[in-house]
C-alpha cells in the first residue's frame, strides 16, 4: 500500500511539474474524445459503469496525461498542430529550464527537441509520424522506437514493455 501511495504521489508531482514548467492549457481533445465515446455506449447505467472502469483502468488518466504532456504542450508553444501543417512549414521555438536551453523544431509530422545549452548540448530526440503506416516513432542518436499506432478510429499507445493501450478517436 505504501508503494502504491508513493507511486501515485510521484505521478501527481510529475504532472504538476510538467504543467508548471510548460504552462500548457489546451483543448484536451484526446480526453474529450474518450469522454464523448463513453457517452455513446447506451443507457445511463452502462455509461456510468464504463466511466468507472475507464477511470480504474486508467483510460481517462492516460488520455489526460498524453494531452497535457504532448498535445497541449505542442499547441501551447506553437499554436499549431504538427499533423495539420503543410509540407515545408516549420516552426522553431525555444524553452529554458535552469541552465538548459532547448530548441523545438516542428514541421509536418515531425518534432525535434535539441538541447542547445547545457551539459548535453547537441543531444536531441525526434518524434515523427509515418503516414504510410500510421505510426509515431521516438528516436534518439542510438535507436528508434514505435510509441503509437493509428488504426482507423483507434490510437494504440505502445508501452516500453510492448503492451498496448487502445484509445478510440471516434467522435
Secondary structure as the mmCIF struct_conf table of DSSP 4:
data_model
#
loop_
_struct_conf.conf_type_id
_struct_conf.id
_struct_conf.beg_label_comp_id
_struct_conf.beg_label_asym_id
_struct_conf.beg_label_seq_id
_struct_conf.end_label_comp_id
_struct_conf.end_label_asym_id
_struct_conf.end_label_seq_id
HELX_RH_AL_P HELX_RH_AL_P1 UNK A 2 UNK A 22
HELX_RH_AL_P HELX_RH_AL_P2 UNK A 29 UNK A 38
TURN_TY1_P TURN_TY1_P1 UNK A 39 UNK A 40
BEND BEND1 UNK A 41 UNK A 43
HELX_RH_AL_P HELX_RH_AL_P3 UNK A 44 UNK A 57
TURN_TY1_P TURN_TY1_P2 UNK A 58 UNK A 58
HELX_RH_AL_P HELX_RH_AL_P4 UNK A 59 UNK A 66
HELX_RH_PI_P HELX_RH_PI_P1 UNK A 67 UNK A 71
HELX_RH_AL_P HELX_RH_AL_P5 UNK A 72 UNK A 78
BEND BEND2 UNK A 79 UNK A 80
HELX_RH_3T_P HELX_RH_3T_P1 UNK A 82 UNK A 84
HELX_LH_PP_P HELX_LH_PP_P1 UNK A 85 UNK A 86
TURN_TY1_P TURN_TY1_P3 UNK A 87 UNK A 88
STRN STRN1 UNK A 90 UNK A 97
TURN_TY1_P TURN_TY1_P4 UNK A 98 UNK A 99
STRN STRN2 UNK A 100 UNK A 107
TURN_TY1_P TURN_TY1_P5 UNK A 108 UNK A 109
STRN STRN3 UNK A 110 UNK A 117
BEND BEND3 UNK A 118 UNK A 118
TURN_TY1_P TURN_TY1_P6 UNK A 119 UNK A 122
STRN STRN4 UNK A 124 UNK A 130
TURN_TY1_P TURN_TY1_P7 UNK A 131 UNK A 134
STRN STRN5 UNK A 135 UNK A 139
BEND BEND4 UNK A 141 UNK A 142
STRN STRN6 UNK A 144 UNK A 151
TURN_TY1_P TURN_TY1_P8 UNK A 152 UNK A 153
STRN STRN7 UNK A 154 UNK A 158
TURN_TY1_P TURN_TY1_P9 UNK A 160 UNK A 161
BEND BEND5 UNK A 162 UNK A 162
STRN STRN8 UNK A 164 UNK A 168
#
